[in-house]
């Protein structure tokens, strides 16, 4: 094993002109710090029952931030917060919702069962949300996308109404080949941000709707309704803003497909026909002969959660005030006492594996002599599972200037099933970070492949998105790799995980784990970060990427003299 590691170290070092004489001796100790046993040891702690699923504002948070901070301290990282601590306070509010929801068609009222038929909550930090006899309007996919000439609202006034909408983007057939999707519309098969539930609730608020209800379908949502239940039918979290999130839509909800079909049938409408009509630009909102009544009682608690941050100071006096960030979220779904049997969502893959990788990367960088020219930040964020809240707070309240931050390298769920032929670059095609990763993978005898499931919209579902939104080029690797132990055309092991274990109590350390593949991936992320931290130029967005238009992005990518 050591011979192989030495070979990899030499191959890596010889590609880096930035290294001085005898580069192998400088890189080898860093790579040797990244091991399967080291990764597993951290995962075992963070995903243990003692940590109770690592929910923000619980014993699990206290244990998690202490463990990660202690690791950063023992590695020799400096406190990442300029105030001398290893944490950044993130003001959160915990929200336990007790919803009641009914639909009335004609003189008949149907009471929905929570959470089997629906989930409902609010981001507004108030004790109760009441919506009485609100007119229901079907708005198709609920999208306004000027660049595609698309407007599902057509200036119809939905203020005070309950809007019902489909999940994902409109699957528009290619006019030249109806068996395929039109790549010119909503990126074809790939999900755009317009397809994410977060966007749909945001546009609902902008339009003044009282409530926004999404119809769940497993394939376009990219996960079964059980994930909706486990994610929403628990204490949820929001940033505790001064205005208590008063601009958010009052009520946000998901309903099952069966409930939606019955509602529409009761109104004399056919779900499949409406869905087909919604994939045309000519679609107009349809007022249904139905009303919604929603009552959500909310138990609120305000508390301080924490991002955990360690800092490795750069060696160049002129460049040490510029930064590269590695991120992974430490939180998961906590403990659900209402469940029978296992109640703990341990989050071993999602995302104790990512935290372990960040800790191992920190240990690797700490072995370098000298350190890279620029400083490197290692951050484990809070409340990712609640909507990327820790990353969002840092992006809006950075501890170090974003204009002096070169890149975010995000890790959310590692391949824990063995060595692979390739590495999944979820952010493929977005920035020049892709090129660095691809070149590094090639030297490892592997290839960097695009997102294996672009229809799932993973690029918008992890912390990298919040950094991208403020103009920071971000790299995000996934776990959708083709394992050497399986035939090349075999089903992805990661798909099996997503189907059976994602956001379930079964996301635990399993007997079939083999972290040799995770080590290979962390090695590649080490090289990417090392190159960026020493490069003469900032990473850049690629042409046509929406984040390239963010104010301040154009000033990035300046050459370093």
N, C-alpha and C positions, 0 to 999 in steps of 0.2 A: 504493500500500500504506500509506504513512504517513497519507494522508487517512482511510482506513478505520480504521486503528489509533486515530487521534485521535478519530474518531466513537465508536468502542467505548469509549475511555477516558472521553469525556464522558458517554456513556450510563450507564456503570458508576458514575462518580463522582456523578452527580446523584441516583442512587438511595440513596446512602449519607448519611443525615443526620448521621452521625458526623464527616464531613469538614467542615473549616472553609471559609472563603471561598476562592473560586477553586480548586475541587477538581480540575478537569481537569489543571491544571499539576502537581498533586501525584501523580496516578495515572499520567499518560501516560508518564513516564520508567520507571516500573515495568513497564508493559505492553510498552514498547519493548524491554525486556531479554529478552523471551520471543520467540524467533525460530526458524523452521525450521532455518536454518543452525546456530544455536547448539545446538539439540537434536541435530542430526545429528553435529556435531563431537564431542560427548561420547560418543554411541553408537559412533562409529567407533573411538574409543580403547578404550572398555570392552569392546566386542565384537570387538576385533582378535585375531588368532591369538597375538599376543605375550602376551595376558592368559590364554591357555590355558583358557578356559572358567570362570575365576574360582571355582575350588573353594576352600573354606576350608582353611587350613593349607598352602597351596601358594604357589608364585611368583605365581600369579594373585591370591591374597589380598593379598600384599605390594604388588603393583602397583595393585590396586584401591583399597585403603585409602589408599595414598599419593596416588593421583590425586584421589580425592574430597576428602581432607583438604586437599590443595594448592588445589583449587578453592574450598573454603570459606574458606581463609585469604586467597586472592587477592581474593575477593569482599568481604572485610572482616568476615566472621562471627567472633565470639569462639569460643574453644574451648568445645565443648559439655559437656565433662566438667569439673566443678568443680575437678578436680585440675590443670587447666591444659592438658589435652591435647584432641585432637579425636577420641579413641577411648575406648570402654568395653571392657575385656577381658571376653571370654565364654569360660569354660572348656569346651572341647569335647574329645571323644574321637573319633578316627577309627577305624572298624571295617571291616576287610576280612574278609569271610566266605568260608569254603570249606565249603559245606554238602553233605551227603549225605542223601537222603530216600528212603524206600521205604514201600510199603503191602503188607501181607500179608493175603490173604483165603484162609481155609482153609489149605492147605499151599503156596500159590503166592505168591511175592514179586515185586513189580514195582518195579524201580529206576527212579526218575524222573531225567530229564536236566535238568541245571542249565545255563543259565537258561531253556531252551526250554519245559520242562514246568512249572517252578516257580521261585520265588525263596524263600529262607529266610534269616532273620537274627535277631539278638537285640539288645535294648537293654541287656541286662545286660553290664557291662564285666568279663567273665571270659574266659579263653582258650579255653574249650570248653563247649559245651552238648550234653548227651547225654540223649536220650529214647528208651528202649528198649521196644518192644512196648506202646505206649500205646493203650488202647482208643479207637476213634474214635466220636464222637457227633455226629450232625447236629443243629444247634440252630436251623435255620431262618435267620432274619435276625440272630440273636444279640442281641436287643434287650430291655431292661427299661425300659419307659416308663410309669410309673404314671399320668401325666396322660392317657394314651390307654387305660388299662386293659389294657396289653400286657405280657406276660412270656413270652419264648421259652424260659426255663429251667425254669419251673414247679417250682422248688426241687429239681430233679434235681441230684445231686452229680456235678460234673464235675472234681473235684479230681484232678490228676495225669493227666487224660485229654487227648486231642487233639480239639478241637472244630472242626467243619467248618461254615462258614456262607456265606450269600449276601451279596452287596454291595448297598448302598443300603438304602432303607426298603421295607417291604412295600407294593406297589402295590395298594391296596385299592379295589375298584370302588365307585362311588357307588351306593347301593341304589336311588336314583330313576332313574339313568341309567348302566347298566353300561359304556357306552362311555367314561365319564369316571372320574377318580379322586375318591375321597371327600375333599373339602377339610377335613373335620373330623378326618381321620386322617393324621397325619404330613404335614400341609400339602399334601395332594394331590400334584400333580406335582412340587412343590419338594422338594429333598433337605433333610432336617433333619440335625442333628449325629449322630443315631442311625445315619444311613446312611453316615457316613464311616468309613474303615478305622481311623482313630485311635481312635474310640469303640469299635469292635469288639475291638481289642486291649486297650483299657483295661478293658472289662467282663470280658473273658476273664481278665485278671490278678486282678480283684476276686473272680471266682468260683473262682480257684485252679486253672484249667486249666494243663496243662503246655505246650500248644501251641495256637495259634489259626490256622486255615487258611481263607483267603477264596477262594471260587470266583470267578474273574474272568469277567465278561461285559462286552463293550464298551459297550453302551448304558447299562446301569445304573451302570457304573463311571464313565462319561463320558469314557473314553479307551481306546484299544486296548491289548492286552497288550504291545505294543512299548514303551509308556510305562512300564509296570511293570518291564520288563527294564532299560531305560535308567536308571530311577530307583533300582532296588534292587540290580542286579547290578554294583555298583561299591563303592568305599569309601563307607560311610555314616557319619553323624555323630550323636552324642547329646551332651546336656549331661553334663559330667563331674562328677557330684554326689558328695558325700562317701560316700554309701552304695552308689555304683557302680550305681545303678538296680536294686537288688535286688528291688524290688516289681513290676517289669515282668514280663509273661508271658515264660516262658523262650524260646520260639521263636514267631516270627510268620512267616507264609508266605502266598503267593498261589499258586494252581494254575490252569492253564488249564481252560476249560470242557470240552475233550475229555478231559483227565485225570480231571476230576470225574465225567463221565458214565461213563467206563470203570470207575472205582472203584465207583460206585453200582451199575452193571450187574453187576459181579462179586459184589456183595453181594445181588443179587436185587432191587434197587430201581431205580425209574425216575426220572431227574432231573426231568422235567417234572411228574410226579405229586407228587413231594416239594415242588417249588417252589410248586405250586398249593396244597398243604396248608398251606404256611408263611404264606400270606396271611390266615389266620384266627386269631382270638384263642384258639381251642381247640387250636391246634398244641401238641404236646408233643415234647420232644427224643427223637430216635430213635437208639438204640445200633445201630451197624452191626456186622456180623460181619467186622470188619477191625481191624487194628492198624497204628500208625505208628511207624517208627523214624527218628529225626532226629539227626544228628550234625553240629554246626556248629563248626568250628575257626575261631578269630577272632584276627587280628593287630590288636593295639590300640596306639594311640599317643595320648598326651595332649598337648594344646597349647593355647595361648591364641589364640582368634580375636578378632575385633573388630567391634563396631558403630561406625560413624563418625557423629559428631554435631557440628554447628555451631549456634551460638546467635546470634540477633539480639535484643538487649536491648530491652525495651519502653520507651516514653517516659514512661509515667505512674509516678510514684514509688510510688503505692499499688498499682498493678496489675502492675508489671513482674515480680513474683515469681509470676505465674500464666502458664500456658503453653499454646500450641497446637503440636501436633507434625505435621509432614509426614514420612511414611515411605515407603521403597521398599527392597527387598532388593538388595544388590549381588552376591550369590553366584549361581552357576549350577552346572552338572553337571560342569565340569572337562574333563579329557582322558581318553579311554578307549583306552589303547595296544593293547588286544586287537583293535580294529576294523581292518578293511582300508580303505585310502583315508583319507578325512577322519576324524580322531579327536577333533576339538575341538568341544565343545558351546558355541558362542559366546554363545548367549543374547542375541541382539540385541534382540528384542522383549521377551523374558522373561529379565532385566528391566533390561538396559542402558537401555531406553527410559524406564523409571520413574526410574532414577537420574538420567538426563539431565533429566527433568522436575523432580526435587527440586533439582538444581543450578541450573536456570534460575529456579525459584521463589525460591531463596535470593538469586540476583542481582537479581530483581525487587524483593523486599522491601528489599534493601539500598539501592535507589534512592529509597525513600520518605523524605520529609523533612516532618514528623517521622516516625519509625517508629511502628508501631501501639502502642496503649497497653500491651498485654501482650507478653511475650516470645514469640518463635517459635523452635522447635527444628526442625532439618532433620536427619533421621536416615536413614542407609543401613545396613540390618541384615545380619547374617551368617546363614547356615545356614537360610534360609527353605525352601529346597528339601529340607532334611532334616527338616522338621517344624516350621517357624516358630520355630526355636530361639533366634535372636538377639532376636526380639521377645518371646518368652517370658521370656528372661533379663532383659530390660529391665523388663518388666511386674512381674517378681518382685523385681528389684533396681533400682528407678527412681533415676535421678540427680536427679530433681526430684519433689516429692511428687505422687502421682497425684490427691489430693484438690484440688490446685491446678492440675491439668491439665484443660483444657476439652474437648479433642477430639483424636482422631487422624484425619488425612486420608491415606489409604493409596493408593499408586499401584503397580499390578502389571500391567505390559504395557499399552502405549498403542496407540491407533488410529494406525497409521502409513500409512494408505492414502487419506488425503484428507479433505476437509470432509464433515460428516455432518448429517443432518436432526435428529439427536437425540444425547443422551449417555446411555450406559448407567450407571445407578446400581445397582450390585450390592447395595448395602445399603438399597435402597428399602424404605420402610415401617418402618425400625428407629428412627430418631431425627429430631429437628427439623433436623438437618443436611441432610436430604433437601429440606426446604422452602426452605432457603437456596439449594441447588444448583438446584432447579426454577425459582425466581424469577430467578436469574442466567441460566440457560439461556434463559428466555423473553425476557429483554432482549437476548439474542444472536440471537433469531429461531429458537430451537431448543426442543426439549422434553426433559425428563429422563424416561427410560423405565425400568421395572423390569428386573431381571436377565433377559436374553433367553433364558437357558438355566438356569432355577432348579433343574432336575433334576441339574445338575452340582455343586450344593453349593458354589459358588465362595465364598460368604460365609464358609465355614469353612476355606477352603484358602489364605488369605493372612494377612499379618501383622496386619491389623485384628482378626482373631479373638482373638488373644492380648490385645489391649488391651480388646476388648469383654468378655472373660472376667473382667477385673478391674473392670468397671463403667464403662469410659471410652467414651462415645459415639464411634462411628467411622464415617467415610464412606469408601466404596471404589468407585471408578469402574472400569468394565471397558472392553474394546475392542469389544464387540458392538454396533456402531453401524450405522445404515442410511446408506450413503454417498450423497452427492448425485450421484456419477458413475454410480450404478447405479439401475435401477428400484426403486421402493419395496418391491416384493414379491420382489426378487431374493434369492438366498442371501447370507447374511452373509459378508463377506470374512474375518471373524474365525473363522468355522466352518471355512473352508478352511485357515487357519493351524493351528487345533487339530488338524485331521485329518492334515496333512502335515508340519508343522514343530514343533509343541509338543514340547518335550523331545527334540528330534532335532538332529543336527549341521547340519541345514538351516535352523535359526533364525539366519539371517545377514541382513545388509543386502541388500535386493533392488532390482532396477531399477524395480519398480512403486511404490516408496515415495513418499509425498507427505505431508510433515509439517505441512502447513497445518492439517489437522484436529487434530493433536496440539497445535498452538499454541492453537487455540480451546479445547480441553479444559483446558490448563494455565491459560489466562486465567480460566476458570470456577473452577478450584481456587484460584487466587490470590484471587478475590473472596470465596469461601467463607471461606478462612482469615483474610482481612483483616477481614471482618465479625465473625467470632467473636472475633478478637483485640481488637476495639474495642467489643463489644456490652455491654449492661447486664445480660445474663443468660447463664448457662451453657447450652449445648445440653442437651436432655433426651431420654431414651428415650421412645418412644411406648408407650401402654398395651398390655399383654399380651406385650411382648417379654421373652424369658427373661433377658436381661442386666440388666433393670431390677430384678431380685431380688438382684443381687449386693450383698453387704454394702458399704456406703459409697456406693452409687449414690443412695440417697435423700437424702443430704446434698449432692448435686450440684445445680446449677441455681439456686444462690442469686443473688438480685439483687445487683448491684454498686451501691453508693451513692457 
